[in-house]
Amino acid sequence: MVQAAKYSTSKLAYYSISDAIATYYLYMKHIHGFIFALATIIPMTPDEVLRKGSGTLCELLLMVEAYNREIVFPNKYI
């Protein structure tokens, strides 16, 4: 990459742009719909869903289900 930055900047720019486009399409195909689907069943915004771990997301989903079935669950101790 250093050599390309020194001697072939247009080649490096082309590589960077193609990498960004490929990343965007992979995100749109495999992640975007899934994140918004999760955000519809878990009371969080899509960006919060992206930042949370799978354990937290599972816990929140269980809390939503418990609330829908009128099951009381204890508060989390900090």
Residue pairs with C-beta under 8 A, 6 or more apart in sequence:
1 12
4 11
4 12
4 15
5 12
35 46
35 49
35 50
36 46
38 44
38 46
38 49
38 57
39 45
39 46
39 48
39 49
41 61
41 64
42 49
42 57
42 60
42 61
42 64
43 60
43 64
44 52
44 60
49 57
52 60
63 73
66 72
66 73
